[in-house]
Amino acid sequence: MSLVRRVRSRSVAAWLALAMLAAGCSGAGPAAVDSTAPGSTTPTSAGPVTSGSADTGSGDGATERYDFGEPSVEEQQLWFLANRARADPAAEGRRLAAPDDALVKDGLTAFGVDVEQLVADFAGYPVRPPVVWDAALSAAAARHATDQAAERTQAHLGSDGSKPAARVRAAGVAFSVLHENISGYAHSPQFAHDAFAIDWGGPAPTGVQEWPTPGHRFALMSAGVAAPTNAVGMSWVGVASGDDNYGPFVVVQEFARIDGTFVVGTVWADANGDEQFQWGEGVADAEVRVDGGRWLAVTLSGGGYELPLDAGTHTLTFRAPDGRSTQQTVQVGTENVLVNAELTASGG
């Protein structure tokens, strides 16, 4: 599904260049992937690669650091925003209807979005498991985002003729579901996320594209599929200034369903005392360990982490560089689990 829309609103000072594209595809499973398709390779492991041994001498059995890539700060924020939305769709709908971002407010007005319908839509979406960050999906997203920025265009077809599924397969990912979102007119991670989630640009009375099944929103929320996506790769690329209103950033999101189960979340400290995690309160370089597990994770600059876990009950220990720590017990089944950990002055 593809639709490009741009608008000039006399009620705002500048172009609301808010165009987006969404595409979706699915197959019968990894066995159905055509490894001989042009531009693709035989799929390998769908998950991130792992680094070498990093024995910490803690005695808890976690001796190898799990390396899931190095997303930029902007990409980390987009990842966090996606998982927050999927964990509580009703709250996400209320946030979208009353945004803090001035450009998002302008977009709601310029496109005539029915905010009451927006809130009602999100209240009806199911809670979905978090998406794990996948380095190979991110590589596919980066390939396309860089191409789009260089060509100053917005299309699912790459300048080399590649399509989303072929690019993801070429990166070595075996998937059963794949959805790609694109925006060539992103202003900030929050703006890009909100634009995808609202999916503005459709006709009255909702002002939403392809309502009641808007493609970008459904890709982000896994609102319309029986088997939800569980992995994502994203790319945030700056664009050189020009007179065509393109940019200032391109964002590409690849949502997929891959094999494996993970625990995903953010380690944070309440800097402003509001008892809620706000972007910027993440704790970097904290260690996340699983009792008796093989892997340990080290949080990114935004506080995000992930670890592969088998089904069962596990105890996670979170420890910041300054010694603060806390523990949580998690039950893992057949889907990823979101576990956010707050570190307090007294520990956890």
C-alpha positions in Angstrom: 0.0 0.0 0.0 1.4 3.3 -1.0 0.2 6.8 -0.8 2.1 10.1 -1.0 0.5 13.3 0.3 1.9 16.8 0.8 0.0 19.8 2.0 0.5 23.5 2.3 -1.6 24.9 5.1 -2.2 28.6 5.3 -2.6 28.2 9.1 1.0 27.2 9.6 4.2 29.2 8.9 6.0 26.6 6.8 5.3 23.5 4.7 3.9 20.6 6.5 5.7 18.2 4.3 4.4 15.1 6.0 4.4 12.5 3.3 4.7 8.9 4.3 4.7 5.5 2.6 3.8 2.1 4.0 4.2 -1.4 2.5 3.4 -4.8 3.9 4.1 -8.4 2.8 3.8 -11.8 4.4 4.7 -15.3 3.5 4.0 -18.8 4.7 7.1 -18.7 6.9 10.8 -18.9 6.6 10.6 -22.0 4.5 8.7 -20.1 1.9 11.4 -17.5 1.4 12.9 -17.5 -2.1 16.6 -17.5 -1.6 17.2 -17.2 -5.3 15.2 -14.0 -5.8 17.2 -11.2 -7.4 19.1 -9.2 -4.8 18.6 -11.7 -2.0 20.8 -14.3 -0.3 20.0 -17.4 1.6 18.6 -16.3 5.0 20.7 -17.0 8.0 19.9 -16.3 11.7 17.2 -13.6 12.1 18.6 -12.3 15.3 21.4 -9.9 16.1 25.0 -11.2 16.2 26.8 -11.8 19.5 30.1 -10.6 20.7 32.9 -12.5 22.2 33.2 -13.6 25.8 33.2 -10.9 28.5 33.6 -12.7 31.8 32.8 -10.4 34.7 33.6 -12.8 37.4 30.2 -12.3 39.0 29.4 -16.0 39.4 25.9 -15.7 38.0 26.6 -17.6 34.8 26.2 -14.6 32.5 29.6 -14.4 30.8 28.9 -13.2 27.2 27.8 -9.8 26.3 24.8 -9.8 23.9 25.5 -7.4 21.0 22.4 -6.1 19.3 23.8 -3.3 17.4 24.5 0.4 17.9 21.3 2.4 17.0 21.7 6.2 17.0 20.0 8.2 19.7 17.2 9.1 17.3 16.7 5.4 16.4 16.7 4.4 20.0 13.9 7.0 20.7 11.9 5.6 17.8 12.3 2.1 19.2 11.2 3.2 22.6 8.2 5.1 21.3 7.1 2.1 19.3 7.2 -0.3 22.2 5.5 2.2 24.5 2.6 2.5 22.1 2.3 -1.2 21.6 2.3 -1.8 25.4 -0.7 0.6 26.1 -2.6 1.5 22.9 -5.3 3.4 24.8 -2.8 5.7 26.5 -1.0 6.2 23.2 -4.3 7.3 21.6 -4.8 9.9 24.3 -1.2 11.2 23.8 -1.6 11.5 20.1 -4.9 13.5 20.4 -3.2 16.0 22.7 0.4 16.2 21.5 3.2 18.4 23.0 4.9 18.8 19.6 3.8 22.0 17.9 4.2 20.5 14.4 2.1 17.5 15.3 -0.6 19.8 16.5 -0.4 21.7 13.2 -0.6 18.3 11.4 -3.8 17.3 13.2 -5.4 20.6 12.3 -4.1 20.8 8.7 -5.3 17.3 7.8 -8.5 17.6 9.7 -7.9 14.5 11.9 -10.9 13.5 14.0 -9.2 13.3 17.4 -12.2 11.7 19.1 -12.1 8.9 16.5 -8.4 8.6 16.9 -8.8 8.0 20.7 -11.5 5.5 20.0 -9.4 3.6 17.5 -6.5 3.2 19.8 -8.7 2.2 22.7 -9.8 -0.8 20.6 -6.4 -2.0 19.5 -4.9 -5.1 21.3 -1.8 -4.9 23.5 1.1 -6.3 21.5 4.5 -7.6 22.7 7.5 -5.4 22.2 9.7 -5.5 19.2 13.3 -6.4 19.6 16.0 -4.3 17.9 17.5 -6.3 15.1 20.8 -5.3 13.5 20.2 -7.0 10.2 16.8 -5.3 9.8 18.5 -2.1 10.6 21.0 -2.6 7.9 18.2 -3.1 5.4 16.5 0.0 6.6 19.8 2.0 6.4 20.4 0.8 2.9 17.1 2.1 1.8 17.1 5.3 3.9 20.5 6.3 2.5 19.3 5.6 -1.1 16.1 7.7 -0.5 18.1 10.6 0.9 20.5 10.5 -2.0 17.7 10.4 -4.6 15.6 12.9 -2.6 12.6 10.7 -3.1 10.2 8.5 -1.2 9.3 5.1 -2.6 9.4 1.5 -1.5 11.2 0.7 -4.8 14.9 1.5 -4.4 16.9 3.3 -7.1 18.4 -0.1 -7.9 15.0 -1.7 -8.4 15.0 -3.5 -5.0 11.8 -4.1 -3.0 11.4 -4.3 0.8 11.4 -8.1 1.0 14.4 -8.4 -1.2 16.4 -5.9 0.8 15.5 -7.6 4.1 16.4 -11.0 2.7 19.7 -9.7 1.4 20.5 -8.5 4.9 20.1 -12.1 6.1 16.8 -12.0 7.8 14.3 -14.9 7.6 10.8 -13.5 8.3 7.2 -14.6 8.1 5.7 -11.0 8.2 7.2 -7.8 7.0 5.9 -4.2 7.0 7.9 -1.2 5.9 7.2 2.4 6.8 8.9 5.4 5.1 8.9 9.1 5.6 11.1 11.5 3.7 9.8 14.5 5.7 10.7 13.7 9.3 11.5 16.6 11.7 12.2 14.7 14.9 11.8 11.1 16.2 8.7 12.1 18.1 7.2 13.9 15.1 8.0 10.9 12.8 6.5 8.4 15.3 3.3 10.5 15.8 2.9 10.9 12.0 3.1 7.2 11.5 0.8 6.4 14.4 -1.9 9.0 13.5 -1.5 8.2 9.8 -2.9 11.6 8.7 -3.6 12.5 5.0 -6.9 10.8 4.4 -10.3 12.2 3.5 -13.0 13.5 5.8 -14.4 12.7 8.2 -11.4 11.0 9.9 -8.5 12.7 8.0 -6.6 9.3 8.3 -5.2 7.3 5.4 -7.0 4.1 4.5 -9.2 4.3 7.6 -10.3 2.1 9.3 -7.2 0.0 8.6 -4.4 2.7 8.2 -1.3 1.0 6.9 1.4 2.9 8.8 -0.4 2.7 12.1 -1.2 -1.0 11.7 2.5 -1.7 10.8 3.6 0.1 14.0 0.9 -1.3 16.3 0.5 -4.8 14.7 -3.2 -4.0 15.0 -4.4 -6.1 12.1 -2.4 -9.3 12.0 -3.0 -12.6 13.8 0.8 -13.1 14.4 2.2 -9.8 15.6 5.6 -8.5 14.5 8.3 -9.0 17.1 11.4 -7.3 15.7 12.3 -4.0 14.1 15.1 -2.2 12.4 15.1 1.5 11.8 17.3 4.1 10.1 17.4 7.9 10.7 19.3 9.7 7.9 19.9 13.5 7.5 19.2 15.2 4.2 21.1 18.0 2.6 19.1 21.2 2.5 17.4 22.1 -0.8 14.5 24.1 -2.3 12.2 21.1 -2.7 11.0 20.9 0.9 12.5 17.4 1.2 13.7 16.2 4.6 15.2 17.4 6.9 15.4 13.7 7.8 14.5 10.3 6.2 13.3 7.5 8.4 12.7 3.9 7.4 11.2 1.3 9.7 11.2 -2.5 9.0 8.8 -4.4 11.3 9.1 -8.2 11.0 8.3 -11.4 12.7 11.3 -13.6 13.2 12.2 -16.6 15.3 13.1 -16.3 19.0 11.8 -14.7 22.2 13.4 -11.8 24.0 13.1 -9.6 27.1 13.2 -6.0 26.0 13.0 -2.7 27.9 14.6 0.4 29.4 16.7 0.9 32.6 15.9 4.4 33.9 16.0 6.8 36.9 13.3 9.3 37.6 15.2 12.6 37.1 12.2 14.9 37.4 10.3 13.1 40.1 7.1 12.5 38.1 7.2 8.7 38.6 7.0 8.2 34.9 9.8 7.4 32.4 10.4 10.3 30.0 12.8 10.1 27.1 16.2 11.3 28.4 15.9 9.5 31.8 17.5 6.2 30.6 20.6 4.9 32.4 23.4 4.1 30.0 26.0 1.3 30.5 23.9 -0.5 33.0 24.4 -4.3 33.1 21.4 -6.6 32.7 21.9 -10.2 33.8 19.8 -13.4 33.9 20.3 -15.8 36.8 21.9 -18.9 35.3 21.8 -17.4 31.8 24.5 -17.3 29.1 24.1 -13.6 28.2 24.4 -10.2 29.7 23.3 -7.0 28.1 24.7 -3.5 28.5 22.2 -0.7 28.1 22.5 1.8 25.2 22.9 5.6 25.7 19.1 5.9 26.0 18.8 3.0 28.5 17.5 0.4 26.2 18.4 -3.3 26.3 17.4 -6.7 25.1 18.3 -10.3 25.8 17.2 -13.6 24.3 15.4 -15.8 26.7 13.8 -19.3 26.5 10.3 -19.9 27.8 10.1 -20.1 31.6 10.6 -18.0 34.7 13.7 -15.9 35.0 15.2 -13.4 37.4 16.8 -10.3 35.9 19.3 -8.2 37.7 19.9 -4.6 36.7 23.0 -2.8 37.9 24.1 0.8 37.0 27.7 1.9 36.8 27.3 3.7 40.1 26.3 0.5 41.9 22.5 1.1 42.1 20.7 -2.2 41.3 17.3 -3.8 41.3 15.8 -7.2 40.3 12.6 -8.3 38.6 11.2 -11.8 37.9 9.7 -12.3 34.4 7.7 -15.1 32.9 8.5 -15.8 29.2 6.2 -17.7 26.9 6.0 -17.6 23.1 6.3 -13.8 22.7 8.7 -11.1 23.7 8.2 -9.5 27.1 8.6 -5.8 28.0 10.5 -5.2 31.3 11.4 -1.7 32.3 13.5 -1.2 35.4 13.6 1.9 37.6 16.8 2.5 39.6 16.4 4.6 42.7 18.9 6.3 45.1 18.4 3.4 47.5 18.7 0.7 44.8 15.6 -0.5 43.1 
